[in-house]
Amino acid sequence: MELAALNRKPAAENELNWVTATFMALFHVGAVVALFFFTWKALFVSMFLWWVSGSLGIGMGYHRLLTHRGYRTPKWVEYCLTVCATLALEQVVGAHGVDFDREVHAS
């Protein structure tokens, strides 16, 4: 899938991506605010979600399942792992990211 197929132009070298900049600013403001609402339960929940997004989502979902097709699962499991991967907020989107990863491993 080409970038042109997504109907958006690539950002210029010195152009600011306002969507990314806004979300990054909001996450940092949220991190400072979270210091005033600290609980041990919330810490453990966040550690668990970090593990889910990284291990299950990125590792098992994007990398092993979608890139290498290393194993087979029912469609609903594939969708669940993909949703878990989106929790990591990485820019691997759909088939474009999977194709890019396959090209990197093929070379």
N, C-alpha and C positions, 0 to 999 in steps of 0.2 A: 504494500500500500504506500503510495507516494504522499508526500506532504500536501501537494496540490489537491489531492483527492479529499482532503479534509476541509477544503474551502477556506484556508487561512494562509496568510503569507508568513514566512519566517521572520523573526525579529531581526532588526539590524544589529550590527555588532555593539553599538553603544546605546541602543534603545532600551528603555526600562519596561519590563513586563509588569503592568500595574496590577493585574490580578494576583500574580505571585507575590509582589511587594506588599499588597494589602493583607493577604493571608499571613505572610511572615510577620508583619507588624502586629496583627491581631493575636497571633500565637505567642509572641513575646510579651505583649500586654497581659494576656491570660496567664502566662507563667508567673509574672510578678504578682498578679492578683491571687493566684493559687497559693502563694506563700502565706496569705492571711487566712486561708480556709483549710489548712493542712489537717489531715486525719490519717491514721495508720491504715485504715480500711481503704481509703482512696489511693494511697501509695501502692498497696498490694494489687488493687484493681488495675491501676495504670501499668504496673509491672507485668501483670498477666496479659493485658491488651497489647503491650509492646512485644511480648513473646508470640502472641497469636499472629500479629501482623508480620513480624519478621520471619519466624520459623514456618508457620503454616502457610501464610499468605505468599511471601516472597520466595522462601526456600522451596516449599512443596508445590505451591500453586503456580506462580509465574515461571520459576526456573525449571523444576523437575517435570511438572505436568504439562504446562503450555509450551515451553521451549523445546524440551527433549522428548516429550511424550513418553516419559520413562515408565509410566504405569497407566492403567485404565481405571476410570471411575464412572459411576453414574453421572449424568449431566448435572443433577442438583448438587453433588459434591464438588464438581468442577466450578459451578457458580459460587458456592459458598467459599471455596478457597480463593477465588478471584475477588470476592467482596472483602475477605480478610486481607488480601494484598493491598486493596485500595486504602485500608486504614493506615498504611505506612506513608501515604501521600507522596509516593514516588511518581515520576513522570512517565512510567511505562504504561502506555494506554493501548489497550486492545491488541489487535493483530500487528500494528506497526511496531510496538515494542518487542513483541515476540519474534517477529521477522528480523529485527535488528540484532537481537540476542543470538538467533540462529546463525546469522552472517558472521558475527564475532567468533562464535565457537567453530565455525566451518573453516575459518582462515588459519 
